[in-house]
């Protein structure tokens, strides 16, 4: 089990209700031993009855939460927080939540957490929590590409203001979110209130079992389930290749929304040559890095008994991780899931086959 502190990114477009959600989370007793890094305390409107201790850039709440403001660069803020934790200047914390601004693209923060050598010693990415306004979400998704990206890369989607829309409008929004991101659970917030347990634990390591849970993290079946649905609202269709190609491909066509976002999976039924796979991924990143919003996968490497996990966001990839063994609830085969923008899944399919068949 990894001992680094799991980090969750809390994002959402302006007015989506992110601040209200965060305020309720900070007051929740289950948020004990959680550190929260926010832009400004004043934006959240902390309940002074909850504040136990306060300094220039740190507030300790009675719920156990430790709140810190971003002072300039996020890397320096997190480094400083780690040092102060080691010195005993701030309480121990077992989870970190980083709140972004409403206009922020979460990708640079993900890059930092995955690639900064100093931070990766103390922290590991757990997941992205994106807040979506049910009342204004469709218009926001139509007019602001940042909001589309926030939803597409999320591991958890929190729907706020659901009481302000009818059942049909809510169904249409959920269908759009499924097409953008079929693997992310959609969680309704009751006037900004969500149980913390529903938001965290989205990373590769299951906090309950203290071990890697590849199936829960990858959720490859979600892509297949969404495309196999066949209902008109999903905007998806399923495409099978001949079995002689040794792989299958599920595609979601959401161009009707103008998003240009596609979510799909690729599989390979026999062990792959790692160098060939690495060459293929390097080619994709070189040519299309900015358009590959997220890639997750578990790889059956030729000559290896242990599975290898890969995870990338745009042009930045976390170092591949070898797991102790293949999960008992997964058959031994390579599975890759993609969320991309303005790219044809067929290109990934054909080039993957070409590189691995070399």
C-alpha positions as CSV (number, residue, x, y, z in Angstrom):
1,X,0.0,0.0,0.0
2,X,1.3,3.4,-0.9
3,X,1.9,5.7,2.1
4,X,1.7,9.0,0.4
5,X,-1.2,11.3,1.3
6,X,-4.1,10.9,-1.2
7,X,-5.0,14.1,-2.9
8,X,-8.5,15.0,-4.4
9,X,-9.0,17.9,-6.8
10,X,-12.2,19.7,-6.2
11,X,-13.2,21.6,-9.4
12,X,-16.4,23.0,-10.9
13,X,-17.4,26.0,-13.0
14,X,-18.3,29.4,-11.6
15,X,-21.5,29.3,-9.7
16,X,-21.8,25.5,-9.7
17,X,-22.0,25.3,-5.9
18,X,-18.4,24.3,-5.2
19,X,-18.0,26.7,-2.3
20,X,-21.3,25.5,-0.7
21,X,-20.2,21.9,-1.0
22,X,-16.8,22.7,0.5
23,X,-18.4,24.6,3.4
24,X,-20.5,21.6,4.3
25,X,-17.6,19.2,3.9
26,X,-15.5,21.2,6.3
27,X,-18.2,21.0,9.0
28,X,-18.6,17.2,8.6
29,X,-17.1,15.1,11.4
30,X,-15.9,12.5,8.9
31,X,-13.5,15.1,7.5
32,X,-11.2,14.7,10.5
33,X,-7.5,14.4,9.6
34,X,-8.2,16.2,6.3
35,X,-6.2,19.1,5.0
36,X,-7.9,21.5,2.5
37,X,-6.0,23.9,0.3
38,X,-8.2,26.7,-0.9
39,X,-7.7,30.0,-2.7
40,X,-9.0,32.3,0.1
41,X,-10.7,31.5,3.4
42,X,-13.1,34.3,2.9
43,X,-14.5,32.8,-0.3
44,X,-15.7,29.7,1.6
45,X,-17.2,31.7,4.5
46,X,-15.9,29.5,7.4
47,X,-18.3,29.2,10.3
48,X,-16.4,30.9,13.2
49,X,-18.0,28.6,15.6
50,X,-16.0,25.8,14.0
51,X,-12.7,27.6,14.1
52,X,-10.4,26.4,16.9
53,X,-7.1,28.0,15.9
54,X,-6.2,30.5,13.2
55,X,-3.0,32.0,11.8
56,X,-2.2,34.0,8.7
57,X,-2.6,31.1,6.2
58,X,-3.8,28.2,8.3
59,X,-7.1,27.5,10.1
60,X,-7.8,24.4,12.3
61,X,-11.5,23.5,12.6
62,X,-13.3,21.6,15.3
63,X,-14.2,19.0,12.7
64,X,-10.5,18.2,12.5
65,X,-10.0,19.8,9.1
66,X,-6.8,21.8,8.5
67,X,-7.4,24.6,6.0
68,X,-4.5,26.3,4.2
69,X,-4.6,29.1,1.6
70,X,-2.6,28.8,-1.7
71,X,0.2,31.3,-1.3
72,X,1.5,31.9,-4.7
73,X,2.6,28.6,-6.3
74,X,0.7,25.4,-5.4
75,X,3.9,23.3,-5.4
76,X,5.4,25.6,-2.7
77,X,2.2,25.5,-0.7
78,X,2.1,21.7,-0.7
79,X,5.8,21.5,0.0
80,X,5.5,23.9,2.9
81,X,2.5,21.9,4.3
82,X,4.5,18.7,4.2
83,X,7.5,20.3,6.1
84,X,5.2,21.8,8.7
85,X,3.5,18.5,9.2
86,X,6.8,16.7,9.7
87,X,7.9,19.4,12.2
88,X,4.6,19.0,14.1
89,X,3.7,22.6,13.4
90,X,0.3,21.5,11.9
91,X,-1.7,18.4,12.9
92,X,-1.3,15.1,11.1
93,X,-3.6,14.6,8.1
94,X,-4.4,11.6,6.1
95,X,-6.2,13.2,3.1
96,X,-5.7,16.4,1.1
97,X,-8.3,18.3,-0.9
98,X,-7.2,21.0,-3.4
99,X,-9.9,23.4,-4.5
100,X,-9.4,25.1,-7.9
101,X,-10.9,28.3,-9.2
102,X,-14.1,28.1,-11.2
103,X,-12.3,28.9,-14.4
104,X,-9.4,26.5,-13.9
105,X,-8.5,23.7,-16.2
106,X,-7.7,20.9,-13.7
107,X,-5.0,19.3,-16.0
108,X,-2.1,21.5,-14.8
109,X,-2.8,20.5,-11.2
110,X,-2.9,16.9,-12.2
111,X,0.4,17.2,-14.1
112,X,2.0,18.7,-11.0
113,X,0.8,15.9,-8.7
114,X,1.8,13.2,-11.1
115,X,5.2,14.6,-12.2
116,X,6.8,16.8,-9.5
117,X,9.5,14.7,-8.0
118,X,9.3,16.4,-4.6
119,X,5.6,16.2,-4.3
120,X,5.3,12.6,-5.4
121,X,7.3,11.5,-2.3
122,X,4.6,12.9,0.0
123,X,1.4,12.9,-2.1
124,X,-0.5,10.7,-4.6
125,X,-3.5,11.5,-6.8
126,X,-6.7,10.1,-5.5
127,X,-9.2,11.6,-8.0
128,X,-11.0,14.6,-9.4
129,X,-14.3,15.8,-8.0
130,X,-16.2,18.0,-10.4
131,X,-19.3,20.0,-9.4
132,X,-21.9,20.5,-12.1
133,X,-24.9,22.9,-11.7
134,X,-28.0,21.0,-12.8
135,X,-29.9,24.2,-13.6
136,X,-27.2,26.0,-15.6
137,X,-25.0,23.1,-16.5
138,X,-26.3,22.5,-20.1
139,X,-25.7,26.1,-21.1
140,X,-22.3,26.2,-19.3
141,X,-21.2,23.0,-21.1
142,X,-22.3,24.6,-24.4
143,X,-20.5,27.8,-24.0
144,X,-17.4,27.2,-21.8
145,X,-15.0,24.5,-22.8
146,X,-13.3,24.5,-19.4
147,X,-16.5,23.1,-17.9
148,X,-16.6,20.3,-20.4
149,X,-13.0,19.4,-19.5
150,X,-13.7,19.5,-15.8
151,X,-16.5,17.0,-16.3
152,X,-14.6,14.8,-18.7
153,X,-11.6,14.2,-16.5
154,X,-13.6,13.8,-13.3
155,X,-13.6,10.6,-11.1
156,X,-16.7,11.9,-9.3
157,X,-19.5,14.2,-10.6
158,X,-21.5,16.1,-8.0
159,X,-24.8,17.4,-9.3
160,X,-26.0,20.5,-7.5
161,X,-29.3,22.5,-7.6
162,X,-31.2,19.4,-8.8
163,X,-34.3,20.8,-7.0
164,X,-34.5,23.6,-9.6
165,X,-35.0,21.4,-12.6
166,X,-37.5,18.8,-13.7
167,X,-36.9,15.1,-14.1
168,X,-36.6,15.4,-17.9
169,X,-34.0,18.1,-17.8
170,X,-32.1,16.2,-15.2
171,X,-32.2,13.0,-17.2
172,X,-30.9,14.9,-20.3
173,X,-28.0,16.4,-18.3
174,X,-27.1,13.0,-16.8
175,X,-27.2,11.4,-20.3
176,X,-24.8,14.1,-21.6
177,X,-22.4,13.5,-18.6
178,X,-22.5,9.7,-19.2
179,X,-21.5,10.3,-22.8
180,X,-18.7,12.6,-21.7
181,X,-17.5,10.4,-18.9
182,X,-19.2,7.0,-18.5
183,X,-17.1,5.8,-15.6
184,X,-17.6,8.7,-13.2
185,X,-20.5,8.2,-10.6
186,X,-23.0,11.0,-10.6
187,X,-23.8,12.1,-7.0
188,X,-26.7,14.3,-6.1
189,X,-26.0,17.0,-3.5
190,X,-28.8,17.9,-1.2
191,X,-28.4,21.7,-1.0
192,X,-24.7,21.3,-1.1
193,X,-24.5,18.3,1.3
194,X,-22.8,15.1,0.3
195,X,-21.5,12.4,2.5
196,X,-17.6,12.6,2.3
197,X,-17.3,8.8,1.8
198,X,-19.1,9.2,-1.6
199,X,-16.4,11.6,-2.9
200,X,-13.1,10.0,-1.9
201,X,-11.3,6.8,-2.5
202,X,-11.3,7.1,-6.3
203,X,-7.6,6.3,-6.7
204,X,-5.9,3.0,-7.5
205,X,-5.5,2.2,-3.8
206,X,-8.6,1.3,-1.9
207,X,-8.5,3.0,1.5
208,X,-10.7,0.3,3.0
209,X,-8.6,-2.7,1.9
210,X,-5.2,-0.8,1.9
211,X,-4.4,-2.5,-1.4
212,X,-4.7,-1.8,-5.1
213,X,-8.2,-2.2,-6.6
214,X,-7.6,-2.1,-10.3
215,X,-11.2,-2.9,-11.4
216,X,-12.7,-0.2,-9.2
217,X,-10.2,2.4,-10.4
218,X,-10.3,1.5,-14.1
219,X,-14.0,0.8,-14.5
220,X,-13.5,-0.4,-18.0
221,X,-16.9,-2.1,-18.0
222,X,-18.6,1.3,-17.6
223,X,-17.5,2.1,-21.2
224,X,-19.0,-1.1,-22.5
225,X,-22.1,-0.8,-20.4
226,X,-22.8,2.8,-21.7
227,X,-22.2,1.9,-25.3
228,X,-24.3,-1.3,-25.1
229,X,-27.2,0.5,-23.5
230,X,-28.9,1.2,-26.8
231,X,-31.3,3.8,-25.4
232,X,-31.6,7.0,-27.4
233,X,-30.5,9.3,-24.6
234,X,-27.0,7.9,-24.4
235,X,-25.9,9.1,-27.8
236,X,-23.7,6.0,-28.0
237,X,-23.3,3.0,-30.3
238,X,-21.2,-0.1,-29.9
239,X,-18.7,-1.4,-32.3
240,X,-17.1,-4.9,-32.3
241,X,-14.0,-5.9,-34.3
242,X,-13.6,-9.3,-35.6
243,X,-12.2,-11.7,-33.0
244,X,-9.2,-12.3,-35.1
245,X,-8.1,-8.8,-34.3
246,X,-7.8,-9.8,-30.6
247,X,-9.3,-6.6,-29.3
248,X,-12.6,-4.8,-28.9
249,X,-13.5,-1.1,-29.0
250,X,-16.4,0.8,-27.6
251,X,-17.1,4.3,-28.9
252,X,-19.3,7.2,-27.7
253,X,-20.3,9.7,-30.4
254,X,-21.1,13.0,-28.6
255,X,-20.5,15.3,-31.5
256,X,-24.2,16.1,-31.5
257,X,-23.5,18.1,-28.3
258,X,-20.6,20.0,-29.9
259,X,-18.2,18.7,-27.2
260,X,-15.9,16.8,-29.4
261,X,-15.3,14.5,-26.4
262,X,-15.2,10.7,-26.9
263,X,-14.8,8.0,-24.2
264,X,-13.8,4.5,-25.3
265,X,-11.9,1.4,-24.3
266,X,-9.4,-0.8,-26.1
267,X,-8.4,-4.3,-25.2
268,X,-5.7,-6.8,-26.2
269,X,-6.1,-10.5,-25.4
270,X,-2.5,-11.6,-25.5
271,X,0.6,-10.3,-23.7
272,X,2.1,-7.2,-25.3
273,X,5.6,-6.1,-25.9
274,X,6.3,-3.3,-23.5
275,X,8.7,-1.4,-25.9
276,X,6.1,-1.5,-28.7
277,X,3.3,-0.3,-26.3
278,X,5.6,2.5,-25.0
279,X,6.5,3.5,-28.6
280,X,2.8,3.7,-29.4
281,X,1.9,5.8,-26.4
282,X,4.9,8.1,-27.1
283,X,3.7,8.6,-30.6
284,X,0.2,9.5,-29.4
285,X,1.5,11.9,-26.8
286,X,3.9,13.6,-29.3
287,X,1.2,14.1,-31.9
288,X,-2.0,14.5,-29.8
289,X,-0.9,15.1,-26.2
290,X,-3.1,18.1,-25.5
291,X,-6.2,16.2,-26.8
292,X,-5.8,13.1,-24.7
293,X,-7.6,14.3,-21.6
294,X,-7.1,11.0,-19.7
295,X,-5.7,7.5,-20.2
296,X,-5.9,4.7,-17.7
297,X,-4.9,1.1,-18.2
298,X,-3.7,-2.2,-16.9
299,X,-1.3,-4.0,-19.1
300,X,-0.4,-7.7,-19.5
301,X,3.3,-7.3,-20.4
302,X,5.1,-10.1,-22.2
303,X,7.5,-11.9,-19.9
304,X,6.0,-10.4,-16.8
305,X,3.8,-12.2,-14.2
306,X,2.7,-9.0,-12.6
307,X,0.3,-6.4,-14.2
308,X,1.6,-2.9,-15.0
309,X,-0.7,0.1,-14.4
310,X,-0.4,3.2,-16.6
311,X,-2.1,6.6,-16.1
312,X,-1.7,9.7,-18.1
313,X,-3.3,13.2,-18.4
314,X,-2.5,14.9,-21.7
315,X,1.3,14.8,-22.3
316,X,2.1,13.8,-18.7
317,X,2.3,10.2,-17.5
318,X,2.7,8.8,-14.0
319,X,5.6,6.4,-13.9
320,X,4.2,2.9,-14.7
321,X,3.5,0.9,-11.5
322,X,3.9,-2.9,-11.2
323,X,1.3,-4.4,-8.9
324,X,1.9,-7.5,-6.7
325,X,-0.5,-9.7,-8.6
326,X,-3.4,-9.8,-11.0
327,X,-6.7,-9.0,-9.3
328,X,-8.8,-12.1,-8.6
329,X,-11.9,-10.4,-10.1
330,X,-10.2,-9.5,-13.5
331,X,-9.1,-11.8,-16.3
332,X,-5.6,-11.4,-17.4
333,X,-5.6,-9.1,-20.4
334,X,-4.7,-5.6,-21.4
335,X,-7.3,-2.9,-21.0
336,X,-7.0,0.8,-21.8
337,X,-9.6,3.5,-21.3
338,X,-9.4,6.9,-23.0
339,X,-11.2,10.2,-22.8
340,X,-10.1,12.4,-25.8
341,X,-11.1,15.6,-27.6
342,X,-11.5,15.9,-31.3
343,X,-9.8,12.6,-32.1
344,X,-11.2,9.5,-33.8
345,X,-11.2,6.4,-31.7
346,X,-10.6,4.3,-34.8
347,X,-7.2,6.0,-35.1
348,X,-6.2,4.7,-31.7
349,X,-7.5,1.2,-32.6
350,X,-5.6,0.9,-35.9
351,X,-2.4,2.4,-34.6
352,X,-2.4,0.2,-31.5
353,X,-2.8,-2.9,-33.6
354,X,0.0,-1.8,-36.0
355,X,2.5,-1.1,-33.2
356,X,1.7,-4.3,-31.2
357,X,1.7,-6.5,-34.3
358,X,5.2,-5.4,-35.3
